[in-house]
Amino acid sequence: MATIREKRPGYWEVREFVGRDANGRALQVSRSVRARKKDALAVAAELRVHPTSRDEATVTVPEMRAM
């Protein structure tokens, strides 16, 4: 399920859970959208219908936080 959050007015982050890595850590992809909330919801719906494969998400959430 994709989630959205408004980072600041007019800037949205859309995140989608894509699975777990070999160690059981959550993998997710993130898309930034500079538009209206309606456009961010459309991106979220697209990620639900056509999720990015787990193999394409090569960075884990903890690794991303460390960057």
PDBQT receptor file of N, H, CA, C and O in Angstrom, charges set to zero:
ATOM      1  N   MET A   1       0.835  -1.178   0.000  1.00  0.00    +0.000 N 
ATOM      2  CA  MET A   1       0.000   0.000   0.000  1.00  0.00    +0.000 C 
ATOM      3  C   MET A   1       0.878   1.238   0.000  1.00  0.00    +0.000 C 
ATOM      4  O   MET A   1       1.780   1.358   0.829  1.00  0.00    +0.000 OA
ATOM      5  N   ALA A   2       0.633   2.137  -0.895  1.00  0.00    +0.000 N 
ATOM      6  H   ALA A   2      -0.100   2.040  -1.569  1.00  0.00    +0.000 HD
ATOM      7  CA  ALA A   2       1.405   3.369  -0.983  1.00  0.00    +0.000 C 
ATOM      8  C   ALA A   2       0.887   4.380   0.043  1.00  0.00    +0.000 C 
ATOM      9  O   ALA A   2      -0.312   4.466   0.308  1.00  0.00    +0.000 OA
ATOM     10  N   THR A   3       1.808   5.128   0.601  1.00  0.00    +0.000 N 
ATOM     11  H   THR A   3       2.782   5.059   0.386  1.00  0.00    +0.000 HD
ATOM     12  CA  THR A   3       1.438   6.193   1.528  1.00  0.00    +0.000 C 
ATOM     13  C   THR A   3       1.962   7.513   0.988  1.00  0.00    +0.000 C 
ATOM     14  O   THR A   3       2.962   7.548   0.272  1.00  0.00    +0.000 OA
ATOM     15  N   ILE A   4       1.280   8.600   1.335  1.00  0.00    +0.000 N 
ATOM     16  H   ILE A   4       0.468   8.571   1.917  1.00  0.00    +0.000 HD
ATOM     17  CA  ILE A   4       1.753   9.916   0.920  1.00  0.00    +0.000 C 
ATOM     18  C   ILE A   4       1.870  10.803   2.146  1.00  0.00    +0.000 C 
ATOM     19  O   ILE A   4       1.158  10.626   3.134  1.00  0.00    +0.000 OA
ATOM     20  N   ARG A   5       2.778  11.757   2.061  1.00  0.00    +0.000 N 
ATOM     21  H   ARG A   5       3.356  11.901   1.257  1.00  0.00    +0.000 HD
ATOM     22  CA  ARG A   5       2.889  12.770   3.111  1.00  0.00    +0.000 C 
ATOM     23  C   ARG A   5       3.345  14.062   2.459  1.00  0.00    +0.000 C 
ATOM     24  O   ARG A   5       4.096  14.059   1.483  1.00  0.00    +0.000 OA
ATOM     25  N   GLU A   6       2.878  15.155   3.016  1.00  0.00    +0.000 N 
ATOM     26  H   GLU A   6       2.268  15.157   3.809  1.00  0.00    +0.000 HD
ATOM     27  CA  GLU A   6       3.265  16.460   2.498  1.00  0.00    +0.000 C 
ATOM     28  C   GLU A   6       4.504  16.918   3.252  1.00  0.00    +0.000 C 
ATOM     29  O   GLU A   6       4.448  17.171   4.455  1.00  0.00    +0.000 OA
ATOM     30  N   LYS A   7       5.614  17.025   2.548  1.00  0.00    +0.000 N 
ATOM     31  H   LYS A   7       5.660  16.819   1.570  1.00  0.00    +0.000 HD
ATOM     32  CA  LYS A   7       6.871  17.425   3.160  1.00  0.00    +0.000 C 
ATOM     33  C   LYS A   7       6.867  18.919   3.454  1.00  0.00    +0.000 C 
ATOM     34  O   LYS A   7       7.355  19.366   4.492  1.00  0.00    +0.000 OA
ATOM     35  N   ARG A   8       6.305  19.685   2.517  1.00  0.00    +0.000 N 
ATOM     36  H   ARG A   8       5.909  19.323   1.674  1.00  0.00    +0.000 HD
ATOM     37  CA  ARG A   8       6.058  21.114   2.691  1.00  0.00    +0.000 C 
ATOM     38  C   ARG A   8       5.003  21.475   1.652  1.00  0.00    +0.000 C 
ATOM     39  O   ARG A   8       4.725  20.667   0.766  1.00  0.00    +0.000 OA
ATOM     40  N   PRO A   9       4.417  22.640   1.729  1.00  0.00    +0.000 N 
ATOM     41  CA  PRO A   9       3.321  22.950   0.806  1.00  0.00    +0.000 C 
ATOM     42  C   PRO A   9       3.701  22.729  -0.663  1.00  0.00    +0.000 C 
ATOM     43  O   PRO A   9       4.656  23.317  -1.172  1.00  0.00    +0.000 OA
ATOM     44  N   GLY A  10       2.935  21.875  -1.320  1.00  0.00    +0.000 N 
ATOM     45  H   GLY A  10       2.160  21.397  -0.907  1.00  0.00    +0.000 HD
ATOM     46  CA  GLY A  10       3.153  21.600  -2.731  1.00  0.00    +0.000 C 
ATOM     47  C   GLY A  10       4.170  20.520  -3.034  1.00  0.00    +0.000 C 
ATOM     48  O   GLY A  10       4.367  20.185  -4.202  1.00  0.00    +0.000 OA
ATOM     49  N   TYR A  11       4.822  19.963  -2.030  1.00  0.00    +0.000 N 
ATOM     50  H   TYR A  11       4.661  20.235  -1.081  1.00  0.00    +0.000 HD
ATOM     51  CA  TYR A  11       5.821  18.903  -2.208  1.00  0.00    +0.000 C 
ATOM     52  C   TYR A  11       5.360  17.669  -1.445  1.00  0.00    +0.000 C 
ATOM     53  O   TYR A  11       5.160  17.723  -0.232  1.00  0.00    +0.000 OA
ATOM     54  N   TRP A  12       5.192  16.560  -2.155  1.00  0.00    +0.000 N 
ATOM     55  H   TRP A  12       5.355  16.516  -3.140  1.00  0.00    +0.000 HD
ATOM     56  CA  TRP A  12       4.670  15.329  -1.578  1.00  0.00    +0.000 C 
ATOM     57  C   TRP A  12       5.678  14.201  -1.741  1.00  0.00    +0.000 C 
ATOM     58  O   TRP A  12       6.423  14.157  -2.720  1.00  0.00    +0.000 OA
ATOM     59  N   GLU A  13       5.695  13.295  -0.780  1.00  0.00    +0.000 N 
ATOM     60  H   GLU A  13       5.090  13.331   0.016  1.00  0.00    +0.000 HD
ATOM     61  CA  GLU A  13       6.504  12.084  -0.869  1.00  0.00    +0.000 C 
ATOM     62  C   GLU A  13       5.555  10.893  -0.905  1.00  0.00    +0.000 C 
ATOM     63  O   GLU A  13       4.691  10.749  -0.040  1.00  0.00    +0.000 OA
ATOM     64  N   VAL A  14       5.724  10.045  -1.907  1.00  0.00    +0.000 N 
ATOM     65  H   VAL A  14       6.426  10.161  -2.609  1.00  0.00    +0.000 HD
ATOM     66  CA  VAL A  14       4.914   8.834  -2.061  1.00  0.00    +0.000 C 
ATOM     67  C   VAL A  14       5.840   7.653  -1.817  1.00  0.00    +0.000 C 
ATOM     68  O   VAL A  14       6.878   7.527  -2.466  1.00  0.00    +0.000 OA
ATOM     69  N   ARG A  15       5.464   6.781  -0.874  1.00  0.00    +0.000 N 
ATOM     70  H   ARG A  15       4.621   6.883  -0.346  1.00  0.00    +0.000 HD
ATOM     71  CA  ARG A  15       6.291   5.622  -0.557  1.00  0.00    +0.000 C 
ATOM     72  C   ARG A  15       5.483   4.347  -0.741  1.00  0.00    +0.000 C 
ATOM     73  O   ARG A  15       4.284   4.304  -0.468  1.00  0.00    +0.000 OA
ATOM     74  N   GLU A  16       6.171   3.303  -1.213  1.00  0.00    +0.000 N 
ATOM     75  H   GLU A  16       7.146   3.338  -1.435  1.00  0.00    +0.000 HD
ATOM     76  CA  GLU A  16       5.532   2.010  -1.427  1.00  0.00    +0.000 C 
ATOM     77  C   GLU A  16       6.429   0.907  -0.876  1.00  0.00    +0.000 C 
ATOM     78  O   GLU A  16       7.620   0.852  -1.185  1.00  0.00    +0.000 OA
ATOM     79  N   PHE A  17       5.857   0.042  -0.069  1.00  0.00    +0.000 N 
ATOM     80  H   PHE A  17       4.889   0.087   0.182  1.00  0.00    +0.000 HD
ATOM     81  CA  PHE A  17       6.553  -1.119   0.472  1.00  0.00    +0.000 C 
ATOM     82  C   PHE A  17       6.693  -2.146  -0.648  1.00  0.00    +0.000 C 
ATOM     83  O   PHE A  17       5.703  -2.482  -1.299  1.00  0.00    +0.000 OA
ATOM     84  N   VAL A  18       7.899  -2.648  -0.883  1.00  0.00    +0.000 N 
ATOM     85  H   VAL A  18       8.703  -2.375  -0.355  1.00  0.00    +0.000 HD
ATOM     86  CA  VAL A  18       8.122  -3.597  -1.980  1.00  0.00    +0.000 C 
ATOM     87  C   VAL A  18       8.607  -4.961  -1.514  1.00  0.00    +0.000 C 
ATOM     88  O   VAL A  18       8.907  -5.821  -2.343  1.00  0.00    +0.000 OA
ATOM     89  N   GLY A  19       8.690  -5.176  -0.226  1.00  0.00    +0.000 N 
ATOM     90  H   GLY A  19       8.447  -4.478   0.448  1.00  0.00    +0.000 HD
ATOM     91  CA  GLY A  19       9.086  -6.493   0.266  1.00  0.00    +0.000 C 
ATOM     92  C   GLY A  19      10.155  -6.398   1.334  1.00  0.00    +0.000 C 
ATOM     93  O   GLY A  19      10.362  -5.352   1.948  1.00  0.00    +0.000 OA
ATOM     94  N   ARG A  20      10.824  -7.513   1.536  1.00  0.00    +0.000 N 
ATOM     95  H   ARG A  20      10.656  -8.363   1.037  1.00  0.00    +0.000 HD
ATOM     96  CA  ARG A  20      11.886  -7.591   2.544  1.00  0.00    +0.000 C 
ATOM     97  C   ARG A  20      13.129  -8.171   1.912  1.00  0.00    +0.000 C 
ATOM     98  O   ARG A  20      13.058  -8.964   0.973  1.00  0.00    +0.000 OA
ATOM     99  N   ASP A  21      14.290  -7.757   2.448  1.00  0.00    +0.000 N 
ATOM    100  H   ASP A  21      14.348  -7.113   3.211  1.00  0.00    +0.000 HD
ATOM    101  CA  ASP A  21      15.543  -8.303   1.936  1.00  0.00    +0.000 C 
ATOM    102  C   ASP A  21      15.826  -9.639   2.616  1.00  0.00    +0.000 C 
ATOM    103  O   ASP A  21      14.996 -10.144   3.371  1.00  0.00    +0.000 OA
ATOM    104  N   ALA A  22      16.986 -10.202   2.349  1.00  0.00    +0.000 N 
ATOM    105  H   ALA A  22      17.661  -9.791   1.735  1.00  0.00    +0.000 HD
ATOM    106  CA  ALA A  22      17.340 -11.510   2.895  1.00  0.00    +0.000 C 
ATOM    107  C   ALA A  22      17.428 -11.507   4.419  1.00  0.00    +0.000 C 
ATOM    108  O   ALA A  22      17.252 -12.550   5.049  1.00  0.00    +0.000 OA
ATOM    109  N   ASN A  23      17.697 -10.344   5.017  1.00  0.00    +0.000 N 
ATOM    110  H   ASN A  23      17.840  -9.497   4.505  1.00  0.00    +0.000 HD
ATOM    111  CA  ASN A  23      17.792 -10.242   6.476  1.00  0.00    +0.000 C 
ATOM    112  C   ASN A  23      16.465  -9.895   7.128  1.00  0.00    +0.000 C 
ATOM    113  O   ASN A  23      16.395  -9.769   8.350  1.00  0.00    +0.000 OA
ATOM    114  N   GLY A  24      15.412  -9.738   6.334  1.00  0.00    +0.000 N 
ATOM    115  H   GLY A  24      15.469  -9.840   5.341  1.00  0.00    +0.000 HD
ATOM    116  CA  GLY A  24      14.102  -9.422   6.876  1.00  0.00    +0.000 C 
ATOM    117  C   GLY A  24      13.830  -7.934   7.024  1.00  0.00    +0.000 C 
ATOM    118  O   GLY A  24      12.803  -7.549   7.583  1.00  0.00    +0.000 OA
ATOM    119  N   ARG A  25      14.723  -7.096   6.537  1.00  0.00    +0.000 N 
ATOM    120  H   ARG A  25      15.557  -7.409   6.083  1.00  0.00    +0.000 HD
ATOM    121  CA  ARG A  25      14.521  -5.647   6.627  1.00  0.00    +0.000 C 
ATOM    122  C   ARG A  25      13.565  -5.182   5.541  1.00  0.00    +0.000 C 
ATOM    123  O   ARG A  25      13.567  -5.702   4.426  1.00  0.00    +0.000 OA
ATOM    124  N   ALA A  26      12.748  -4.195   5.884  1.00  0.00    +0.000 N 
ATOM    125  H   ALA A  26      12.746  -3.772   6.790  1.00  0.00    +0.000 HD
ATOM    126  CA  ALA A  26      11.761  -3.670   4.942  1.00  0.00    +0.000 C 
ATOM    127  C   ALA A  26      12.439  -2.907   3.807  1.00  0.00    +0.000 C 
ATOM    128  O   ALA A  26      13.389  -2.157   4.029  1.00  0.00    +0.000 OA
ATOM    129  N   LEU A  27      11.937  -3.111   2.585  1.00  0.00    +0.000 N 
ATOM    130  H   LEU A  27      11.166  -3.721   2.405  1.00  0.00    +0.000 HD
ATOM    131  CA  LEU A  27      12.406  -2.381   1.420  1.00  0.00    +0.000 C 
ATOM    132  C   LEU A  27      11.253  -1.532   0.898  1.00  0.00    +0.000 C 
ATOM    133  O   LEU A  27      10.115  -1.995   0.835  1.00  0.00    +0.000 OA
ATOM    134  N   GLN A  28      11.542  -0.313   0.532  1.00  0.00    +0.000 N 
ATOM    135  H   GLN A  28      12.466   0.064   0.583  1.00  0.00    +0.000 HD
ATOM    136  CA  GLN A  28      10.512   0.550  -0.024  1.00  0.00    +0.000 C 
ATOM    137  C   GLN A  28      11.113   1.481  -1.059  1.00  0.00    +0.000 C 
ATOM    138  O   GLN A  28      12.310   1.771  -1.045  1.00  0.00    +0.000 OA
ATOM    139  N   VAL A  29      10.257   1.942  -1.955  1.00  0.00    +0.000 N 
ATOM    140  H   VAL A  29       9.285   1.706  -1.966  1.00  0.00    +0.000 HD
ATOM    141  CA  VAL A  29      10.663   2.934  -2.942  1.00  0.00    +0.000 C 
ATOM    142  C   VAL A  29       9.960   4.230  -2.589  1.00  0.00    +0.000 C 
ATOM    143  O   VAL A  29       8.892   4.225  -1.978  1.00  0.00    +0.000 OA
ATOM    144  N   SER A  30      10.566   5.330  -2.976  1.00  0.00    +0.000 N 
ATOM    145  H   SER A  30      11.435   5.333  -3.472  1.00  0.00    +0.000 HD
ATOM    146  CA  SER A  30      10.024   6.646  -2.662  1.00  0.00    +0.000 C 
ATOM    147  C   SER A  30      10.042   7.498  -3.920  1.00  0.00    +0.000 C 
ATOM    148  O   SER A  30      11.014   7.494  -4.675  1.00  0.00    +0.000 OA
ATOM    149  N   ARG A  31       8.967   8.218  -4.132  1.00  0.00    +0.000 N 
ATOM    150  H   ARG A  31       8.177   8.221  -3.518  1.00  0.00    +0.000 HD
ATOM    151  CA  ARG A  31       8.879   9.150  -5.250  1.00  0.00    +0.000 C 
ATOM    152  C   ARG A  31       8.495  10.513  -4.701  1.00  0.00    +0.000 C 
ATOM    153  O   ARG A  31       7.603  10.615  -3.860  1.00  0.00    +0.000 OA
ATOM    154  N   SER A  32       9.151  11.545  -5.162  1.00  0.00    +0.000 N 
ATOM    155  H   SER A  32       9.876  11.462  -5.846  1.00  0.00    +0.000 HD
ATOM    156  CA  SER A  32       8.805  12.911  -4.791  1.00  0.00    +0.000 C 
ATOM    157  C   SER A  32       7.942  13.510  -5.886  1.00  0.00    +0.000 C 
ATOM    158  O   SER A  32       8.200  13.323  -7.075  1.00  0.00    +0.000 OA
ATOM    159  N   VAL A  33       6.914  14.233  -5.466  1.00  0.00    +0.000 N 
ATOM    160  H   VAL A  33       6.705  14.384  -4.500  1.00  0.00    +0.000 HD
ATOM    161  CA  VAL A  33       5.979  14.839  -6.400  1.00  0.00    +0.000 C 
ATOM    162  C   VAL A  33       5.833  16.306  -6.034  1.00  0.00    +0.000 C 
ATOM    163  O   VAL A  33       5.516  16.645  -4.893  1.00  0.00    +0.000 OA
ATOM    164  N   ARG A  34       6.066  17.174  -7.012  1.00  0.00    +0.000 N 
ATOM    165  H   ARG A  34       6.323  16.899  -7.938  1.00  0.00    +0.000 HD
ATOM    166  CA  ARG A  34       5.876  18.609  -6.791  1.00  0.00    +0.000 C 
ATOM    167  C   ARG A  34       4.613  19.006  -7.544  1.00  0.00    +0.000 C 
ATOM    168  O   ARG A  34       4.661  19.374  -8.718  1.00  0.00    +0.000 OA
ATOM    169  N   ALA A  35       3.495  18.926  -6.855  1.00  0.00    +0.000 N 
ATOM    170  H   ALA A  35       3.455  18.627  -5.902  1.00  0.00    +0.000 HD
ATOM    171  CA  ALA A  35       2.208  19.190  -7.490  1.00  0.00    +0.000 C 
ATOM    172  C   ALA A  35       1.120  19.234  -6.416  1.00  0.00    +0.000 C 
ATOM    173  O   ALA A  35       1.388  19.419  -5.229  1.00  0.00    +0.000 OA
ATOM    174  N   ARG A  36      -0.103  19.059  -6.877  1.00  0.00    +0.000 N 
ATOM    175  H   ARG A  36      -0.321  18.908  -7.842  1.00  0.00    +0.000 HD
ATOM    176  CA  ARG A  36      -1.234  19.040  -5.956  1.00  0.00    +0.000 C 
ATOM    177  C   ARG A  36      -1.359  17.669  -5.308  1.00  0.00    +0.000 C 
ATOM    178  O   ARG A  36      -0.776  16.692  -5.778  1.00  0.00    +0.000 OA
ATOM    179  N   LYS A  37      -2.125  17.607  -4.227  1.00  0.00    +0.000 N 
ATOM    180  H   LYS A  37      -2.599  18.401  -3.846  1.00  0.00    +0.000 HD
ATOM    181  CA  LYS A  37      -2.348  16.336  -3.547  1.00  0.00    +0.000 C 
ATOM    182  C   LYS A  37      -2.991  15.336  -4.494  1.00  0.00    +0.000 C 
ATOM    183  O   LYS A  37      -2.687  14.145  -4.432  1.00  0.00    +0.000 OA
ATOM    184  N   LYS A  38      -3.873  15.801  -5.370  1.00  0.00    +0.000 N 
ATOM    185  H   LYS A  38      -4.120  16.769  -5.420  1.00  0.00    +0.000 HD
ATOM    186  CA  LYS A  38      -4.531  14.933  -6.340  1.00  0.00    +0.000 C 
ATOM    187  C   LYS A  38      -3.504  14.222  -7.216  1.00  0.00    +0.000 C 
ATOM    188  O   LYS A  38      -3.668  13.042  -7.527  1.00  0.00    +0.000 OA
ATOM    189  N   ASP A  39      -2.450  14.926  -7.616  1.00  0.00    +0.000 N 
ATOM    190  H   ASP A  39      -2.317  15.885  -7.364  1.00  0.00    +0.000 HD
ATOM    191  CA  ASP A  39      -1.400  14.320  -8.433  1.00  0.00    +0.000 C 
ATOM    192  C   ASP A  39      -0.598  13.299  -7.629  1.00  0.00    +0.000 C 
ATOM    193  O   ASP A  39      -0.218  12.253  -8.156  1.00  0.00    +0.000 OA
ATOM    194  N   ALA A  40      -0.340  13.598  -6.357  1.00  0.00    +0.000 N 
ATOM    195  H   ALA A  40      -0.648  14.448  -5.929  1.00  0.00    +0.000 HD
ATOM    196  CA  ALA A  40       0.377  12.647  -5.501  1.00  0.00    +0.000 C 
ATOM    197  C   ALA A  40      -0.451  11.382  -5.295  1.00  0.00    +0.000 C 
ATOM    198  O   ALA A  40       0.095  10.279  -5.261  1.00  0.00    +0.000 OA
ATOM    199  N   LEU A  41      -1.756  11.538  -5.160  1.00  0.00    +0.000 N 
ATOM    200  H   LEU A  41      -2.199  12.434  -5.188  1.00  0.00    +0.000 HD
ATOM    201  CA  LEU A  41      -2.634  10.370  -5.025  1.00  0.00    +0.000 C 
ATOM    202  C   LEU A  41      -2.622   9.530  -6.300  1.00  0.00    +0.000 C 
ATOM    203  O   LEU A  41      -2.711   8.304  -6.236  1.00  0.00    +0.000 OA
ATOM    204  N   ALA A  42      -2.513  10.179  -7.448  1.00  0.00    +0.000 N 
ATOM    205  H   ALA A  42      -2.441  11.175  -7.500  1.00  0.00    +0.000 HD
ATOM    206  CA  ALA A  42      -2.432   9.450  -8.717  1.00  0.00    +0.000 C 
ATOM    207  C   ALA A  42      -1.142   8.635  -8.796  1.00  0.00    +0.000 C 
ATOM    208  O   ALA A  42      -1.156   7.500  -9.273  1.00  0.00    +0.000 OA
ATOM    209  N   VAL A  43      -0.030   9.205  -8.333  1.00  0.00    +0.000 N 
ATOM    210  H   VAL A  43      -0.019  10.126  -7.945  1.00  0.00    +0.000 HD
ATOM    211  CA  VAL A  43       1.236   8.471  -8.313  1.00  0.00    +0.000 C 
ATOM    212  C   VAL A  43       1.132   7.285  -7.356  1.00  0.00    +0.000 C 
ATOM    213  O   VAL A  43       1.618   6.196  -7.661  1.00  0.00    +0.000 OA
ATOM    214  N   ALA A  44       0.497   7.495  -6.194  1.00  0.00    +0.000 N 
ATOM    215  H   ALA A  44       0.102   8.380  -5.946  1.00  0.00    +0.000 HD
ATOM    216  CA  ALA A  44       0.310   6.415  -5.230  1.00  0.00    +0.000 C 
ATOM    217  C   ALA A  44      -0.531   5.291  -5.837  1.00  0.00    +0.000 C 
ATOM    218  O   ALA A  44      -0.227   4.114  -5.641  1.00  0.00    +0.000 OA
ATOM    219  N   ALA A  45      -1.582   5.648  -6.569  1.00  0.00    +0.000 N 
ATOM    220  H   ALA A  45      -1.829   6.604  -6.728  1.00  0.00    +0.000 HD
ATOM    221  CA  ALA A  45      -2.426   4.638  -7.207  1.00  0.00    +0.000 C 
ATOM    222  C   ALA A  45      -1.635   3.870  -8.264  1.00  0.00    +0.000 C 
ATOM    223  O   ALA A  45      -1.809   2.661  -8.412  1.00  0.00    +0.000 OA
ATOM    224  N   GLU A  46      -0.776   4.559  -8.991  1.00  0.00    +0.000 N 
ATOM    225  H   GLU A  46      -0.634   5.542  -8.871  1.00  0.00    +0.000 HD
ATOM    226  CA  GLU A  46       0.046   3.897 -10.003  1.00  0.00    +0.000 C 
ATOM    227  C   GLU A  46       1.010   2.903  -9.361  1.00  0.00    +0.000 C 
ATOM    228  O   GLU A  46       1.224   1.810  -9.885  1.00  0.00    +0.000 OA
ATOM    229  N   LEU A  47       1.590   3.287  -8.224  1.00  0.00    +0.000 N 
ATOM    230  H   LEU A  47       1.416   4.175  -7.799  1.00  0.00    +0.000 HD
ATOM    231  CA  LEU A  47       2.497   2.368  -7.533  1.00  0.00    +0.000 C 
ATOM    232  C   LEU A  47       1.750   1.150  -7.000  1.00  0.00    +0.000 C 
ATOM    233  O   LEU A  47       2.322   0.062  -6.932  1.00  0.00    +0.000 OA
ATOM    234  N   ARG A  48       0.482   1.311  -6.619  1.00  0.00    +0.000 N 
ATOM    235  H   ARG A  48       0.018   2.195  -6.674  1.00  0.00    +0.000 HD
ATOM    236  CA  ARG A  48      -0.298   0.165  -6.157  1.00  0.00    +0.000 C 
ATOM    237  C   ARG A  48      -0.579  -0.800  -7.303  1.00  0.00    +0.000 C 
ATOM    238  O   ARG A  48      -0.521  -2.017  -7.130  1.00  0.00    +0.000 OA
ATOM    239  N   VAL A  49      -0.884  -0.245  -8.480  1.00  0.00    +0.000 N 
ATOM    240  H   VAL A  49      -0.930   0.744  -8.621  1.00  0.00    +0.000 HD
ATOM    241  CA  VAL A  49      -1.226  -1.074  -9.631  1.00  0.00    +0.000 C 
ATOM    242  C   VAL A  49       0.023  -1.686 -10.254  1.00  0.00    +0.000 C 
ATOM    243  O   VAL A  49       0.025  -2.864 -10.612  1.00  0.00    +0.000 OA
ATOM    244  N   HIS A  50       1.083  -0.897 -10.384  1.00  0.00    +0.000 N 
ATOM    245  H   HIS A  50       1.082   0.060 -10.092  1.00  0.00    +0.000 HD
ATOM    246  CA  HIS A  50       2.341  -1.348 -10.981  1.00  0.00    +0.000 C 
ATOM    247  C   HIS A  50       3.470  -1.160  -9.979  1.00  0.00    +0.000 C 
ATOM    248  O   HIS A  50       4.300  -0.267 -10.148  1.00  0.00    +0.000 OA
ATOM    249  N   PRO A  51       3.516  -1.994  -8.928  1.00  0.00    +0.000 N 
ATOM    250  CA  PRO A  51       4.570  -1.806  -7.928  1.00  0.00    +0.000 C 
ATOM    251  C   PRO A  51       5.951  -2.086  -8.509  1.00  0.00    +0.000 C 
ATOM    252  O   PRO A  51       6.113  -2.920  -9.399  1.00  0.00    +0.000 OA
ATOM    253  N   THR A  52       6.918  -1.385  -7.996  1.00  0.00    +0.000 N 
ATOM    254  H   THR A  52       6.786  -0.707  -7.273  1.00  0.00    +0.000 HD
ATOM    255  CA  THR A  52       8.298  -1.629  -8.379  1.00  0.00    +0.000 C 
ATOM    256  C   THR A  52       8.709  -2.969  -7.783  1.00  0.00    +0.000 C 
ATOM    257  O   THR A  52       8.369  -3.267  -6.638  1.00  0.00    +0.000 OA
ATOM    258  N   SER A  53       9.425  -3.764  -8.532  1.00  0.00    +0.000 N 
ATOM    259  H   SER A  53       9.701  -3.522  -9.462  1.00  0.00    +0.000 HD
ATOM    260  CA  SER A  53       9.806  -5.081  -8.033  1.00  0.00    +0.000 C 
ATOM    261  C   SER A  53      10.801  -4.955  -6.882  1.00  0.00    +0.000 C 
ATOM    262  O   SER A  53      11.523  -3.965  -6.764  1.00  0.00    +0.000 OA
ATOM    263  N   ARG A  54      10.817  -5.965  -6.056  1.00  0.00    +0.000 N 
ATOM    264  H   ARG A  54      10.230  -6.769  -6.152  1.00  0.00    +0.000 HD
ATOM    265  CA  ARG A  54      11.710  -5.985  -4.902  1.00  0.00    +0.000 C 
ATOM    266  C   ARG A  54      13.158  -5.973  -5.352  1.00  0.00    +0.000 C 
ATOM    267  O   ARG A  54      14.013  -5.423  -4.657  1.00  0.00    +0.000 OA
ATOM    268  N   ASP A  55      13.453  -6.571  -6.503  1.00  0.00    +0.000 N 
ATOM    269  H   ASP A  55      12.759  -7.018  -7.067  1.00  0.00    +0.000 HD
ATOM    270  CA  ASP A  55      14.824  -6.623  -6.991  1.00  0.00    +0.000 C 
ATOM    271  C   ASP A  55      15.345  -5.248  -7.390  1.00  0.00    +0.000 C 
ATOM    272  O   ASP A  55      16.550  -5.007  -7.329  1.00  0.00    +0.000 OA
ATOM    273  N   GLU A  56      14.461  -4.346  -7.796  1.00  0.00    +0.000 N 
ATOM    274  H   GLU A  56      13.481  -4.542  -7.845  1.00  0.00    +0.000 HD
ATOM    275  CA  GLU A  56      14.885  -3.002  -8.182  1.00  0.00    +0.000 C 
ATOM    276  C   GLU A  56      15.192  -2.131  -6.977  1.00  0.00    +0.000 C 
ATOM    277  O   GLU A  56      15.933  -1.155  -7.093  1.00  0.00    +0.000 OA
ATOM    278  N   ALA A  57      14.638  -2.467  -5.829  1.00  0.00    +0.000 N 
ATOM    279  H   ALA A  57      14.036  -3.260  -5.735  1.00  0.00    +0.000 HD
ATOM    280  CA  ALA A  57      14.908  -1.711  -4.607  1.00  0.00    +0.000 C 
ATOM    281  C   ALA A  57      16.140  -2.306  -3.948  1.00  0.00    +0.000 C 
ATOM    282  O   ALA A  57      16.037  -3.295  -3.223  1.00  0.00    +0.000 OA
ATOM    283  N   THR A  58      17.283  -1.727  -4.186  1.00  0.00    +0.000 N 
ATOM    284  H   THR A  58      17.367  -0.923  -4.774  1.00  0.00    +0.000 HD
ATOM    285  CA  THR A  58      18.532  -2.319  -3.710  1.00  0.00    +0.000 C 
ATOM    286  C   THR A  58      19.019  -1.724  -2.402  1.00  0.00    +0.000 C 
ATOM    287  O   THR A  58      19.951  -2.256  -1.800  1.00  0.00    +0.000 OA
ATOM    288  N   VAL A  59      18.420  -0.644  -1.951  1.00  0.00    +0.000 N 
ATOM    289  H   VAL A  59      17.663  -0.212  -2.441  1.00  0.00    +0.000 HD
ATOM    290  CA  VAL A  59      18.841   0.007  -0.714  1.00  0.00    +0.000 C 
ATOM    291  C   VAL A  59      17.778  -0.248   0.345  1.00  0.00    +0.000 C 
ATOM    292  O   VAL A  59      16.593  -0.012   0.109  1.00  0.00    +0.000 OA
ATOM    293  N   THR A  60      18.201  -0.732   1.518  1.00  0.00    +0.000 N 
ATOM    294  H   THR A  60      19.163  -0.924   1.710  1.00  0.00    +0.000 HD
ATOM    295  CA  THR A  60      17.264  -0.966   2.604  1.00  0.00    +0.000 C 
ATOM    296  C   THR A  60      16.992   0.334   3.340  1.00  0.00    +0.000 C 
ATOM    297  O   THR A  60      17.733   1.307   3.200  1.00  0.00    +0.000 OA
ATOM    298  N   VAL A  61      15.930   0.341   4.120  1.00  0.00    +0.000 N 
ATOM    299  H   VAL A  61      15.328  -0.449   4.234  1.00  0.00    +0.000 HD
ATOM    300  CA  VAL A  61      15.563   1.539   4.874  1.00  0.00    +0.000 C 
ATOM    301  C   VAL A  61      16.683   1.948   5.836  1.00  0.00    +0.000 C 
ATOM    302  O   VAL A  61      17.033   3.129   5.855  1.00  0.00    +0.000 OA
ATOM    303  N   PRO A  62      17.271   1.042   6.638  1.00  0.00    +0.000 N 
ATOM    304  CA  PRO A  62      18.363   1.452   7.516  1.00  0.00    +0.000 C 
ATOM    305  C   PRO A  62      19.572   1.997   6.754  1.00  0.00    +0.000 C 
ATOM    306  O   PRO A  62      20.222   2.934   7.217  1.00  0.00    +0.000 OA
ATOM    307  N   GLU A  63      19.880   1.415   5.587  1.00  0.00    +0.000 N 
ATOM    308  H   GLU A  63      19.352   0.654   5.210  1.00  0.00    +0.000 HD
ATOM    309  CA  GLU A  63      20.989   1.927   4.790  1.00  0.00    +0.000 C 
ATOM    310  C   GLU A  63      20.695   3.336   4.283  1.00  0.00    +0.000 C 
ATOM    311  O   GLU A  63      21.589   4.179   4.215  1.00  0.00    +0.000 OA
ATOM    312  N   MET A  64      19.440   3.583   3.929  1.00  0.00    +0.000 N 
ATOM    313  H   MET A  64      18.713   2.898   3.984  1.00  0.00    +0.000 HD
ATOM    314  CA  MET A  64      19.050   4.901   3.447  1.00  0.00    +0.000 C 
ATOM    315  C   MET A  64      19.167   5.938   4.547  1.00  0.00    +0.000 C 
ATOM    316  O   MET A  64      19.583   7.070   4.300  1.00  0.00    +0.000 OA
ATOM    317  N   ARG A  65      18.796   5.548   5.771  1.00  0.00    +0.000 N 
ATOM    318  H   ARG A  65      18.458   4.628   5.970  1.00  0.00    +0.000 HD
ATOM    319  CA  ARG A  65      18.898   6.479   6.918  1.00  0.00    +0.000 C 
ATOM    320  C   ARG A  65      20.359   6.834   7.193  1.00  0.00    +0.000 C 
ATOM    321  O   ARG A  65      20.655   7.949   7.621  1.00  0.00    +0.000 OA
ATOM    322  N   ALA A  66      21.263   5.902   6.952  1.00  0.00    +0.000 N 
ATOM    323  H   ALA A  66      21.023   4.996   6.604  1.00  0.00    +0.000 HD
ATOM    324  CA  ALA A  66      22.676   6.122   7.230  1.00  0.00    +0.000 C 
ATOM    325  C   ALA A  66      23.340   7.038   6.214  1.00  0.00    +0.000 C 
ATOM    326  O   ALA A  66      24.418   7.574   6.472  1.00  0.00    +0.000 OA
ATOM    327  N   MET A  67      22.707   7.222   5.060  1.00  0.00    +0.000 N 
ATOM    328  H   MET A  67      21.832   6.786   4.850  1.00  0.00    +0.000 HD
ATOM    329  CA  MET A  67      23.298   8.055   4.000  1.00  0.00    +0.000 C 
ATOM    330  C   MET A  67      23.297   9.509   4.366  1.00  0.00    +0.000 C 
ATOM    331  O   MET A  67      23.758  10.342   3.585  1.00  0.00    +0.000 OA
TER     332      MET A  67
